[in-house]
Amino acid sequence: MAQECIGNLREIWDNVDSLIFRNQVKVLDAFVDCNISSTHLWPSTGYGYQDTGREGLESLFANIFGAEAALVRLAWTSGTHVLKTVLFGLLRPGDDLLSITGVPYETLRPVIGISDSQEVEPGSLRDFGINYKESPCLIHYEMGSIDEQTLEREIEKNISEKTSAIFIQRSRGYSHRKTISIESIEKVAGIVNQRWPWIPILVDNCYCEFTDVVEPTSVGVAVAAGSLIKNPGGGLAPTGGYVVGKSKYIDRVAEALYAPGLGKDAGSNPYGYKDVYQGVFLAPKVVGESLKGASFASAFFQSLGFQTDPGPFEKREDIVQEIILETPDNLKCFAQTIQAFSPIDSFATPEPWEMPGYSCPVIMAAGTFVQGSSIELSSDGPFRPPYSVYLQGGLTKEHVIYACMKVKDRLEQKTY
């Protein structure tokens, strides 16, 4: 069955190879353009003033992402942490934030102040007097249920004189919807930049880097952000995050991260930058392996009778594969098998637990070299109907293929 799925995916994988090549050339050209040398790999201490490694890394990211400027720091621990810093850098009390991809991912809701708690989350945007509105209009446009004119009317209906940022979450999170494509982002950026040029668009780019040959900041987006322990870290970056975009907004984010007056000039790294430079260099290839693994998982579990999204032959805009497993036992079996066939902590047995920032128990499998890395093979899912698992990452497609085969064996043997 696995060999049949692989045979059916040849054309899809050939397209991924073409994507890898084009992105690898883009990244290599950026290294050459930025004159990256061995001195950029060295560590720094203290304030980090004149840290050539940090400055080179940020020039490199700006070049790769087609942006005016970048902030790349190991002080960030997750994508949510990066987005929180960006939001507090861009917004002020009395401002409105408008999400046009509906409700955001669960860990970002407490940051905004829209969690299930009846009380306003201390330290959230709402706690600081920043208001929030949402519309799923860009999701509807991506799925083809509304046209461009309706999209523009929906945005106009939700914008007020206080709207100070428009938020787009590209990847699906724990929702059953399409990932937002670069084409849709370019379309909405064209509308906003023409009608409301003073309102910046912020894109949560997590899981989506290098899945296309261009990035959001190349098609009119003001700011894009993500995590280095996802796609752009290539499996090597030990922690950290990035923000790319227009210089004036990057400066504000830097002051939110450090302090007004310090901005981008501060920030040291006593461990050196080799893993981050090498990680982003390898990222196009590693992301390609993840895309191949995801398409295999979709084909493989479809052949077993499960619903999958995206389908195996669909164009992918992120590295996440949803598989609807239908029962809590199936979800638990899937996660425990992924963990059992991981290089790290294979002896551990995942169980659903009340993970901070989530509204229901979540089961996660992540036998990864970097804790929490989702460019490495991992899976997670909310322990609620329809018991979907979200499979992501895979440094090699072979690891994904083998782990999926072992899931099939255990589901059939009911060894859970």
C-alpha positions in Angstrom: 0.0 0.0 0.0 2.8 2.4 0.9 4.6 1.7 -2.4 1.4 2.3 -4.3 0.8 5.6 -2.6 4.4 6.7 -3.4 4.0 5.7 -7.1 0.8 7.8 -7.3 2.6 10.8 -5.9 5.5 11.0 -8.4 4.2 14.1 -10.2 3.4 15.8 -6.9 6.9 15.1 -5.6 8.5 16.3 -8.8 6.7 19.6 -8.3 8.0 19.7 -4.8 11.6 19.1 -6.1 11.1 22.1 -8.4 10.0 24.2 -5.5 13.0 23.1 -3.4 15.4 24.0 -6.2 14.0 27.5 -6.7 13.9 28.2 -3.0 17.4 26.8 -2.5 18.7 29.2 -5.2 16.9 32.1 -3.6 18.4 31.3 -0.2 21.9 30.8 -1.6 21.7 34.1 -3.6 20.8 35.8 -0.3 23.9 34.4 1.5 26.0 35.6 -1.4 24.4 39.1 -1.6 24.8 39.6 2.2 28.5 38.5 2.1 28.0 36.0 5.0 31.3 34.9 6.3 32.6 32.7 9.1 32.8 35.7 11.4 29.0 35.9 11.3 28.8 32.6 13.1 30.6 33.8 16.2 28.9 34.5 19.6 28.4 37.8 21.3 27.9 38.9 25.0 26.4 41.6 27.1 24.5 44.3 25.3 25.3 42.8 21.9 26.2 46.1 20.3 27.8 45.7 16.9 27.0 42.0 16.8 27.9 41.2 13.3 26.3 37.7 13.4 23.0 39.2 14.4 23.1 42.0 11.9 24.1 39.6 9.1 21.3 37.2 10.0 18.7 40.0 9.9 20.0 41.2 6.5 19.8 37.7 5.3 16.2 37.2 6.4 15.1 40.5 4.9 16.7 39.5 1.6 15.1 36.0 1.6 11.6 37.3 2.5 11.7 40.3 0.2 11.4 42.8 3.1 12.9 46.1 4.0 14.1 44.9 7.4 14.1 41.9 9.8 14.3 41.1 13.5 15.7 37.6 14.1 16.2 36.8 17.8 16.7 33.8 19.9 15.0 35.5 22.8 11.7 34.4 21.4 10.5 30.9 22.5 7.6 30.3 20.2 5.5 31.7 17.4 2.9 32.9 19.9 5.6 34.7 21.7 6.7 36.4 18.5 3.2 37.4 17.6 2.5 38.8 21.1 5.5 41.1 20.7 4.4 42.2 17.3 0.9 43.0 18.4 2.1 45.0 21.4 4.6 46.8 19.1 2.0 47.8 16.5 -1.1 48.6 18.7 -1.9 51.2 21.3 -4.8 51.6 23.8 -7.9 52.5 22.0 -6.8 50.8 18.8 -8.8 48.0 17.1 -7.3 44.8 15.8 -9.2 43.1 12.9 -8.7 39.4 12.1 -9.9 38.5 8.6 -9.3 34.8 9.1 -11.8 34.3 11.9 -10.9 33.2 15.4 -7.1 32.8 15.7 -5.1 29.8 17.0 -5.9 28.8 20.6 -2.6 30.0 22.1 -3.1 33.5 20.7 -6.6 33.9 22.1 -5.4 34.7 25.7 -2.9 37.2 24.2 -5.8 39.0 22.6 -8.1 38.5 25.5 -10.7 36.3 23.8 -10.2 33.0 25.7 -13.0 31.0 27.2 -12.5 32.8 30.5 -15.2 35.3 31.4 -12.6 37.6 32.9 -10.3 39.7 30.8 -6.9 38.0 30.7 -4.3 40.1 32.7 -1.7 41.5 30.3 -3.8 40.8 27.2 -4.6 43.3 24.5 -8.1 43.8 25.9 -6.5 44.4 29.3 -4.6 47.3 27.7 -7.8 48.8 26.1 -7.2 47.4 22.6 -10.3 46.1 21.0 -10.7 43.1 18.7 -13.0 42.2 15.8 -13.0 39.2 13.5 -14.4 38.1 10.2 -13.8 34.8 8.3 -14.0 36.6 5.0 -10.5 35.7 3.7 -11.1 32.0 4.5 -14.4 32.2 2.5 -12.5 33.8 -0.3 -9.8 31.2 -0.2 -12.4 28.4 -0.3 -14.2 30.1 -3.3 -17.4 30.9 -1.6 -17.2 34.6 -2.1 -15.6 36.8 -4.8 -13.2 39.7 -4.7 -15.9 42.3 -4.5 -17.6 40.6 -1.6 -14.2 40.2 0.2 -13.7 44.0 -0.1 -17.2 44.7 1.2 -16.7 42.4 4.2 -13.4 44.1 5.1 -14.9 47.6 4.7 -17.9 46.6 6.9 -15.5 45.6 9.7 -13.0 48.5 9.5 -13.4 51.5 11.7 -11.4 54.7 12.2 -9.8 52.9 15.1 -8.6 49.9 13.1 -4.8 49.9 13.4 -3.8 46.4 12.1 -5.3 43.6 10.1 -4.3 40.1 11.1 -4.1 37.0 8.9 -3.4 33.6 10.2 -2.2 31.6 7.2 -2.2 28.0 8.6 -5.3 26.4 9.8 -4.6 25.8 13.5 -7.2 23.4 14.9 -9.9 24.5 12.5 -11.1 22.6 9.4 -10.3 25.1 6.7 -7.9 25.8 3.9 -4.5 27.4 4.5 -4.4 30.9 3.0 -2.5 30.9 -0.2 0.0 33.5 -1.4 -2.4 34.4 -4.2 -5.2 35.2 -1.7 -2.7 37.2 0.4 -1.6 39.2 -2.6 -5.2 39.9 -3.5 -6.2 41.2 0.0 -3.0 43.2 0.3 -3.8 44.9 -3.0 -7.3 45.8 -1.7 -6.1 47.1 1.7 -3.0 49.0 0.4 -5.2 50.8 -2.1 -8.2 51.5 0.2 -6.6 51.8 3.6 -2.8 52.3 3.1 -2.2 53.4 6.6 -3.4 50.1 8.1 -0.6 47.4 8.2 -1.4 43.8 7.5 0.3 41.3 9.9 0.6 37.7 8.7 1.2 34.8 11.0 3.5 32.8 8.7 4.1 29.8 10.9 4.2 26.5 9.1 4.2 28.2 5.7 7.7 29.5 5.0 9.2 28.0 1.8 6.0 26.3 0.7 5.9 28.8 -2.2 8.6 30.7 -4.1 7.5 34.0 -2.6 6.6 35.1 0.9 3.9 37.5 2.1 6.2 40.5 2.5 7.0 40.1 -1.3 3.4 40.7 -2.2 2.5 43.8 -0.2 2.1 42.6 3.4 3.6 45.1 5.9 4.7 42.5 8.5 5.1 38.7 8.6 6.3 36.7 11.6 7.1 33.1 12.6 9.1 30.7 14.7 12.7 29.4 14.0 11.7 26.0 15.4 9.3 25.6 12.5 10.1 25.9 8.8 12.9 28.5 8.6 15.1 26.9 11.2 15.5 23.8 9.1 15.5 21.5 12.1 18.8 23.0 13.4 17.8 26.4 15.1 17.5 25.7 18.8 15.0 28.4 19.6 13.9 31.8 18.4 11.7 33.7 16.0 11.7 36.3 13.2 9.7 39.3 12.1 10.1 40.7 8.6 8.5 43.7 6.9 8.6 47.5 6.6 11.4 49.2 8.6 9.1 51.5 10.6 7.1 48.5 11.9 10.2 46.4 12.6 11.6 49.2 14.7 8.4 49.3 16.8 8.5 45.6 17.3 12.2 45.8 18.4 11.3 48.4 21.0 8.5 46.2 22.3 10.9 43.3 22.6 13.6 45.3 24.3 12.9 48.9 25.3 12.3 52.3 23.6 15.6 53.7 22.7 17.3 50.4 22.4 15.5 48.8 19.5 17.4 46.6 17.1 20.8 47.6 18.4 20.7 45.4 21.5 20.6 41.7 22.0 23.5 39.3 22.3 23.9 35.5 21.7 26.7 33.9 23.7 26.3 30.6 21.8 26.9 31.7 18.3 24.7 31.7 15.2 25.9 28.7 13.2 22.8 26.6 13.7 20.5 29.4 12.7 22.5 30.2 9.5 22.9 26.6 8.6 19.2 25.9 9.4 17.8 28.6 7.1 20.2 27.4 4.4 18.8 23.8 4.7 15.2 25.0 5.2 14.1 24.7 1.5 15.1 21.1 1.4 13.7 20.2 4.8 10.4 21.9 4.1 10.3 20.0 0.8 10.8 16.7 2.7 7.9 17.7 5.0 5.6 18.5 2.1 6.4 15.1 0.6 5.7 13.4 3.9 2.4 15.2 4.3 1.2 14.3 0.8 2.1 10.6 1.5 0.3 10.7 4.9 -2.8 12.1 3.1 -2.8 9.4 0.4 -2.0 6.6 2.9 -4.7 7.4 5.4 -7.3 8.1 2.7 -6.6 4.6 1.4 -7.4 3.4 4.9 -10.8 5.1 4.8 -10.0 8.3 6.8 -10.8 11.8 5.6 -7.8 13.9 5.0 -7.3 17.6 4.3 -5.5 18.7 2.2 -6.0 15.8 -0.2 -2.9 14.1 -1.5 -2.9 15.8 -4.9 -3.8 19.3 -3.7 -1.3 22.2 -3.8 0.0 22.8 -0.3 0.5 26.1 1.4 1.8 24.8 4.7 3.3 21.6 6.2 0.3 20.6 8.2 -1.8 17.5 7.4 -5.2 17.0 9.0 -6.4 13.4 9.4 -9.9 12.9 10.8 -9.5 9.8 13.1 -13.2 9.7 14.3 -12.6 8.2 17.8 -10.6 9.0 20.9 -8.9 5.6 20.8 -7.7 6.2 17.2 -6.3 9.6 18.1 -4.5 8.3 21.1 -3.1 5.4 19.1 -1.8 7.7 16.4 0.0 10.1 18.8 1.5 7.2 20.8 2.8 5.5 17.7 4.4 8.7 16.3 6.1 9.1 19.6 7.2 5.4 19.7 8.9 5.8 16.3 10.7 9.0 17.0 14.4 9.4 17.6 14.1 11.1 21.0 12.0 9.9 23.9 10.6 7.0 22.0 9.8 5.2 25.3 7.4 8.0 26.4 3.6 7.5 26.1 1.6 10.6 25.3 -1.7 11.2 27.0 -4.2 14.0 26.7 -3.6 16.8 29.1 -4.7 20.3 29.9 -1.9 22.2 28.1 -1.6 25.9 29.0 -3.2 28.1 26.4 -5.6 25.5 25.1 -9.4 25.2 25.8 -9.6 21.4 25.9 -7.2 18.5 26.5 -4.6 18.1 23.8 -2.5 15.0 23.0 0.9 15.7 21.5 3.7 13.5 20.1 7.1 15.2 19.6 10.1 13.0 19.9 12.2 15.8 18.5 15.8 16.9 18.9 14.6 20.5 19.6 11.8 20.6 22.1 8.5 21.6 20.5 10.0 21.7 17.0 7.3 21.1 14.5 9.5 21.0 11.4 10.6 17.7 12.9 7.9 14.9 12.7 5.3 15.6 15.3 1.6 15.4 15.8 -1.0 16.9 18.0 -4.8 17.1 18.3 -7.5 18.4 20.5 -9.2 15.6 22.4 -12.7 16.4 21.1 -14.9 15.3 18.1 -14.1 14.6 15.3 -10.8 13.6 16.8 -8.6 15.1 14.1 -4.8 14.8 14.3 -2.6 17.4 12.8 0.6 15.8 11.5 3.4 18.2 10.6 7.1 18.2 9.8 9.6 15.4 9.1 13.2 16.1 8.5 13.1 13.2 6.0 10.1 11.9 4.1 11.3 8.3 4.9 10.7 8.9 8.6 7.1 10.1 7.9 6.4 7.1 5.6 7.7 4.6 8.2 5.8 6.2 11.1 2.6 6.2 9.1 3.1 2.5 8.3 3.5 1.7 12.0 0.3 3.7 12.8 -1.6 1.5 10.4 -0.2 -1.7 12.0 -1.1 -0.6 15.5 -4.6 0.6 14.4 -5.3 -2.8 12.8 -3.9 -4.7 15.8 -5.6 -2.4 18.2 -2.4 -2.2 20.3 -3.4 0.9 22.3 
